[in-house]
Amino acid sequence: MPQTNCKAQAETLRESTASRVAALIEDGVERTRKQIADVILRSSKTVQTALNELSREGSMQMIHVCRRDGNTFVYVNGPGKNVATKTWRDPARAARRARSRNVSEAAGAWWKAADPVLTESMRRMVSMGRAA
């Protein structure tokens, strides 16, 4: 029974945080997550959860990400299209990774073959004290 009470308290906290964020951002001033957290006296993680909920695109969207300031999202009041974020599935990024892999594989062709005496002496130093 106590866990149900904890879940209810967490849900109430999330709702009150979301409502406090929505009320704060109604003035139309652009704010970052940290600025919002400082004003409503909540942790940055709690505020981020509320911001994700409020900025989810759809009929219930109340705020949106208007731009990025470095790695920080800037939120503003009203529904709208959130600024696109690059993901690991970004086609341009995937193409760059494929090109770099091809270059690194081709780069091995110009390396000289390892000296067998040096290789054997390194192996013996590493395995010293172990049965060969």
N, C-alpha and C positions, 0 to 999 in steps of 0.2 A: 503493500500500500504506500509506503513512503516514496517509492520511485515514481508512482503516478503523480504525487504531489510535486516532486522535483520537475517532472516533465511539464506539468501545468505552470509552474513558476517560470521555467525556461521559455515556454510559449508566450506567457504574459510579458516577460522581459523583452523578447524579440518583437512583439507587437508594439510595446511602448517605445522601444528604440526606433522602430520603423516610423511610428507616428511622430516621434520627436524629430527625426531626420526630415520627414516630409514637411513638418511645420517650419523647421529652420530654413529649409531651402526654398520655401514659397516666396521669399523676398526677391528671388531672381538673381542673386549674387552667385557667381561661380565659386565652388569650393572643392577642395580635395578631401579625401577620407580623413587625413590627420586633422585638418581644420575643423571638420564636423565633429570628430571625436573630442577635440579639445573643448568645443563649445557645449556639447551636451553631456560631457563628463562620463563617457563610456569608453571601453577599450576599443582600440583600432579594429580588432578582429570582430567584435560585436557589431560595430558600425559597418564593416565591410559586408557582413551577412545581410544586414538591413539594406544596404545600397544595392547588393546583387538582386535582392527581392524586388526593390522598388524600380530598378532600371531594366528588369527583364522585359524585352520587347513583347508587346501584345496589348490587349484591351485594358489591362490593369496597370500599365506603365505610368508612373507618376513623375519620374525624373529620367534623365539620360546623360550619357557621357558625351560632352560636347567637344572635348579635345584631350590630348595627352600633353603633359608637361614633363618631358623626360620619360621616366618610367611610371609616373603618377597620373592617374585618371583625374580629370576635372569634371565635376558633376554640375548640372544646372536643372532648374525646375521645368517641368512639362514633358510630355511624351515627344519622342523623336527617334531618329536613327542613331544608335550608339556608334561611336568611332570604332572603326575596324581594328582588330588586334591581330598581329601575326601569330600564327600557331605553327607547330612543328609540321603541319601538313601543308604549309604554304608552298605552292608549286615552284616559285622562284627560288626559295631556299633549298628545296629538294634538288633542283637542277644544279645549283652551285655546289652542293655536297657531292653529287655524282661527278661533276667535273673535277673536283679536288681529289676524289678517290682515284680517278683515272690518271691524274698527274702524279700522285704519290706512288701508284703501282708502276708507272713508266719510269719514275725516278730511280727505282731500284736497279734498272738495267745498266746504268753507268757506274755503279759502285764496283770497286775492285773486289775480287774474291778474297776471302780472309786467308791470312797466312796460316798454314796448318800447324807450324811449330808454335806460333803464338796461341792459337786456339787450344792446342793440347796442353800447353803450360797453364793457361787460364783455367781449363777444366780441372787440372790436377790441384791447383791452388784452392779452388772452390770445394773440391771434394776431399781435401786433406783431412785425414782422421777417420774417414768412412771407408768401408770395404769397397774395393773397386769391382 
